[in-house]
Every structure is written in structure tokens, then in C-alpha cells.
Amino acid sequence: MVAHLEDVERLFEAVKNLRNERRKMQKLSDKARAADGPKAIQKANVDLNWQAFHVNRLEHAAHAAAVDCDIADMREAARYKSYSVKLSGFHEYEVVPAKPRDFQGGAA
């Protein structure tokens, strides 16, 4: 099956965003290793955690787009269930992974 142009463009944008955000994450990782002092280390680690959270969400979106383009296989249904992420002692977020268009909740 040939993928629709809109699906291919969505995949292209998702992968491009993922690449850019991973580069930012690498810079934050380097900054965290070079941090000097407890406050700087804590801030760098918090920034890195947030970026990793963001990259994880982009990875879900890129995979869903790849499935819609028939480039990747759909994962088992459990991989598309929402889950909770606690980035700090104060912030907890519910992550709802992006799902492929043809996803039916029960069978994958």
C-alpha cells in the first residue's frame, strides 16, 4: 500500500522534530555534566528530565506516524495505554501515547 502524502509529511515533521529535540537533549546532558554547584546541578537535571519527557512524547508521535505510513508495525495494545510520569516531587503528568489511525484498543 502506498502511504498518503499527508501521512508522509506528518512522519517527516515528526522525525525532524524528534531529531532537533534530541540534539537539544544532548546539549542539556553536556551542560548537566559540566554543572558546578548544587543549584546548577539540580537545575540542569530538571531541565534534562523535562527534555527527556518531551522527547519521549515525540517518539510516540513519530512511531504512530510511521505505522500510518506502513513503515513500522503496530505495537501491542499495552504500549498505547496512558501512564503517569513524575518529573519532580511536585509535578506528575499523565502521558497519553499517540496512537496510529487504525488502532483498536483491544488487539494490536
ABEGO torsion letter per residue (X at the ends): XBBBAAAAAAAAAAAAAAAAAAAAAAAAAAAAAABBEAAAAAAAAAAAAAAAAAAAAAAAAAAAAAAAAGABBBBBAAAABBBBBBABAABBBBBBBBBBAABBAABX
